[in-house]
Amino acid sequence: MEYTYQYSWIIPFITLPVPMLIGAGLLLFPTATKNLRRMWAFPSVLLLSIVMVFSVQFSIQQINNNSIYQYVWSWTINNDFSLEFGYLIDPLTSIMSILITTVGILVLIYSDNYMSHDQGYLRFFAYMSFFNTSMLGLVTSSNLIQIYIFWELVGMCSYLLIGFWFTRPSAANACQKAFVTNRVGDFGLLLGILGFYWITGSFEFRDLFEIFKNLVYNDEVDFLFVTLCAFLLFSGAVAKSAQFPLHVWLPDAMEGPTPISALIHAATMVAAGIFLVARLLPLFIVIPYIINLIALIGIITLFLGATLALAQKDIKKSLAYSTMSQLGYMMLALGMGSYRAALFHLITHAYSKALLFLGSGAIIHSMEAIVGYSPEKSQNMVLMGGLRKHVPITKTAFLLGTLSLCGIPPLACFWSKDEILNDSWLYSPIFAIIACSTAGLTAFYMFRIYLLAFEGHLNVYFQTYSGKKNSSFYSMSLWGKDKEGQKKKIHLLDLLTTKDNEKTYFLNTYRIYSNENVRSMVHPFISINSFANKKTFLYPHESDNTMLFPMLVLVLFTLFVGALGIPLFNQEGVGLDILSKLLNSSINLLHQDRNHSVDWYEFITNAIFSISIAYFGILISSFLYRPVYSSLQNFNFFNSFVKSIPKKIKILGGKIINMIYDWSYNRGYIDVFYVISLTKGIRGLAELTHFFDRRVIDGITNVVGIASFFVGEGIKYVGGGRISSYLLVYVSYVLIFLLIFKYF
């Protein structure tokens, strides 16, 4: 095993040959590379699977032996400065590596089908492989400089993937917004790294922690400067993990392809900020102001994200705000010192959120067969409904992911979120009330997403085409034209009427065949429905097996990954769960994590309380977004209850609901505030500076030049070369000065 550790430096670079070979192939053999483009998914998955095997092996070794391995070598050495590069294999590295590889493999398999129609298929897989390489390099880094290098590479890959469809103005603006917002945090991170190097003289984590603790305990540092440097370090995590107030880039990042949204939100970019805070927690925990600030930012973010998700119409943006809220839970746990609970929720949330995003991609994929490639329509939950009849597998998977995120046992997120809620009561009752209320909001908006997408009736045509029977449209096949090579004109009357003249929303037998030439490319994965026989339907349909397989695997993770941290105890109250064994050395290093020897009666009582909150949110969501109102109208007690409410209370309640809806739908007006205060403010300052430069600075110079010109012109006519004229001017000046001197 020691031999394996010595060569673990190669782990981040195992996936690097894929983007290099794709780039070389496109440069040297573009035609052949494009014709065989589907084959590149196989090496991408294979190489990432090798990394996963190593990561699991390292985790097993650390569980058995509590082993931590670090290896460094010198890069630059002189008398005053030494820069070392290396790698660190510890429990945190193992957890992050397993998350990155498992979610990455499933997303790559899913992407093979999801992106098969796209002309940028090769570019997408090159970006994805380099993204995984950068993230693996980040989590195995042994010092701050190395982390910063891979940190920037992760940001670059996210910029490329968010703006993957760069011809769309919305995607181009989204990647620029993500880039600029993250530059704010990254600049602070760089300053913080340099500040702590100035304090301690080291970039290595172990040396940095030991030196800094000794300096603090001996009162040999300026506490204000140390707090500022720690805040700058934390600002990098705030931007990368979309914490308030640098969260504004996250919903716009949904302009990228859905698979990359799953990867960013589950295991890579936003998880990098949580990883950085967890890695530097021994540093932050010595500074009370910073550790309290981390908890404060976490509680603000989790509540803000939940409120902003309440009224979103775009299914991916709703899930994005959900991610923001759950990251707030993790940051709150780290701020409370609950290191284990934060990482536990990072694990459970990663698999549940990946499942939800891949499920949303399957929904969008099927909706595009109806409305064409139009994100404004295919991602709009208002235009969905009734999909449970057409996509039952996706519906079941999405429901399980929803229940997990709501905190319903025995699914994964229940165990981790419940642990954070219990620890919050010990930290601050106010924070605990906010966190528990947000758990109810989470259940509300997550079930809202599910109900709008899958329940009710399929009403997209009536919403989009105003229900005009004579209106017609061209089929928007993702794969090309029909068999005759022509776009086929379809009338809504043909779609809304069956052979028996019974009205239905879409005919399940009506379909348009796709272009088989596009489908005849090399396909590395086994699929029951071959691409040669694949058809594009004019009603929502289940995805292909290569898209369903990753979702089903994630369903298994969502069902059983919570078992890693279920609190099993022996008679002495010592934790025997797998996660505690894995994190044993890290928890001992912090000396701050909560004691997990809980009373089972207390555990069950707290669990009942959190489950009740979740079910209350689900109940309210079901009441508002399912057709229960019409059925309740048949009961007299319901009618009498509604009539008994005073009119003023109804009006006031309606205004409050409208205010909450406007607040949520308009993103809390935070984006508007940034536009007015920053964008327009900077533009106004630039215009004012430009005006001052043109009118004042240049004006003074121009006035001096013009005055010199006119003075020169005037003197030119005075000097005619006659001595009598010069004497006349001289005598006149003398007389004038004598008069002034005499009378003044």
Secondary structure, DSSP 8 states (H G I E B T S, - for coil): -HHHHHTGGGGGGTTTHHHHHHHHHHHH-HHHHHHTGGGGHHHHHHHHHHHHHHHHHHHHHHHHH---EEEEEEEEE-SS-EEEEEEEESHHHHHHHHHHHHHHHHHHHHHHHHTTT-TTHHHHHHHHHHHHHHHHHHHTB-BHHHHHHHHHHHHHHHHHHHTTTTTSHHHHHHHHHHHHHHHHHHHHHHHHHHHHHHHHS--BHHHHHHHHHHHHHTT-S-HHHHHHHHHHHHHHHHHHTT-TTS-THHHHGGGS-HHHHHHHHHTSHHHHHHHHHHHTHHHHTT-HHHHHHHHHHHHHHHHHHHHHTSS--BHHHHHHHHHHHHHHHHHHHHHTT-HHHHHHHHHHHHHHHHHHHHHHHHHHHHHHHHH-S-HHHHTBGGG---GGGT-HHHHHHHHHHHHHHHT-TTSHHHHHHHHHHHHHHHH-HHHHHHHHHHHHHHHHHHHHHHHHHHSS---HHHHHHTT-TT-EEE---SS---TTSS--EEEHHHHHB-TTS-B-SS-TT-EEE--HHHHTS---S--SS-GGG-EEESS-----HHHHHHHHHHHHHHHHGGGGG---B-TT--B--HHHHHTHHHHHHHS-S------HHHHHHHHHHHHHHHHHHHHHHHHHHSTHHHHHTTSHHHHHHHHHS-HHHHHHHHHHHHHHHHHHHTGGGHHHHHIIIIIIHHHHHHHHHHHIIIIIIHHHHHHHHHHHHHHHHHHHHH--S-HHHHHHHHHHHHHHHHHHHHH-
